[in-house]
Amino acid sequence: MHIRLIAVGGRPPAWVASGVEDFRRRMSGAFRLTVEAIPAARRGGSIRTAIEDEGRRLLECLRTGDFVVALDEHGRELSTLELAAWLRERMQDGRDVTLLVGGPDGLAESVLGRCDLRWSLSRLTFPHALVRILVMEQLYRAQSILGNHPYHRE
């Protein structure tokens, strides 16, 4: 299964790029993971216009048949075991997964309307750069659960 993480924002700090790459490198077997970024829209004018521009560009990145997940603070919270079970279902469905991380002002309504799931990492607010690492670690952890690897401990 191919999992794509598409994030709005510029080039992340070196520590983020290193952390993301470390978890991407650890992934093997069932998941093929790619990380992509689209530039954030300029915030000189209307914030709504910026969000809509980012939304349009995110929607252009989607492929027909993808199971699309928005990282959204108002979304559904999943435990790590629930995430692993959810990923197992996606593997059985045979659909690739695209995870979307919005810009500093969130995701456009058009993007949220296209999503099959809204996923909340927590009720806390995280910096967008840190979200990339949190998502990657949770995907790696879920993969380790599915592969009976001892990384995750209950």
N, C-alpha and C positions, 0 to 999 in steps of 0.2 A: 504494500500500500504506500502511496506517495502522500506525504504530508507537507504542505507548504505553509510557512508562516510569512505573511505579508504585513509589514509594519509601515505606518506613515512616520516619516521622520528622516532626518539627515543621517549622515554617517555616525554610528554610535561611538562612544568613547572606547579606547583600546581595551579597557577591562571588560566591557560588555561584549565586544567582538571576540575576545579571547574566551570568555565563558560560554558564549553561544557556540563557538567553533569546537570547544572541548566536548560539549554534550552532543553536538552533531556528529563528531568523529566517533563517539562511543556507540552511536546507534548502528545497529546491524540487523541483518535478518529481515524481520517482518516490515520494518519501516524504512522508507527512503525519505529523508528529510531535506528540504531546501528552505533557505531563508532569503527573503527578498525585501527590498525597501522601496517606497516611492517618496519623493520629496514632499515635505509639508508645504501647503499653500502659503503664500505671503499673507500676513495678518495686518497689512497696512490699511485695508478697507474694512468691509463687512466680515465679521466672523462667520456669519451664515453662508456667505459666498465662498469663503475659504473651505468650510466643511463640505459644501456641495461639490466644490472642485475636487477635493480629496476623495469624496465618495464616488464621483464619476470615474476617476482614475482607478480606484480600487475595483469597481465593478468591471472595468475593462480587463482587469487581470484574471477574472474568474473564467473557469472553463465549464462548459456544459457538463452536467453530471456530477460536479464537485459537491461534496457535503460541506456547506459553508458555515463557519462558526465565527461569531463576533465575540471578541473579548469585551465584555460589557459589565460595568459595575452593577447593573440591575438584572444581570442574567442569573442563570441557575448555578448554584454552587455544587461542586462535586467533590467527594472525598477522593483520595488517590485510588482506592480500590474501585470506586464507581467509575472513575476515568478509565482505568484499565478495562473494566467490563464494557464500557461504551466504545472504546477503541476496538475491542474484540468484535463487537457488533458491526462496526464499520468495515472491518476486514472481511467479515462474512458477507456483508452487502456488496463488496467489491467496488466501493466508491472511494475515490481519493478525497482527502480532507484538506480544506483550505481554512486556515485560522487568520483572522483579520484583527490587527491592532490599529486603532484609530489615532488621529493626531491629538494635539494638546487640548482640543475642544470636543473630542469624541467623534463618533461616527454619524454620518448622514442618515436620515430616515430611509432614504432609498437603499442604503446598504443594509440597515437593520431589517428592512422588509424582505430582502433577498436571502437572509440568513436562515438556515435550518435550525440553528441553536444559538442562543446567547449564553455565553459561559462567563461566570464571575469567578475570578481567582480568590476573592475575599471581599468582605465589606470594607476593607481598608482601601485607600487610594495609593497607588504605586506610581513611581516615575516610569514613563514609557520604556526607557532603556532597561530598567530592572524587570519589567514584564517579559521582555524577550528571554531573559535568563530563567525566570520562574517557569515559563511555559516549556522551555527546552528541558529543564530538569524534571518537570512533571511527566513529560513525554518519555524521557529516558527511564524514569522510575516505573511508569506504567508498562513500558516494554520489558523491564526486568521482571516485573510481576508475571506478565504473560509468558515469559521464558523461564520461569522458576529460578531466576538468578537471585542470589542472596542480598542484593543491594537494598531492597526494601525490607524493613522489619516491622512486624505487627506487634 
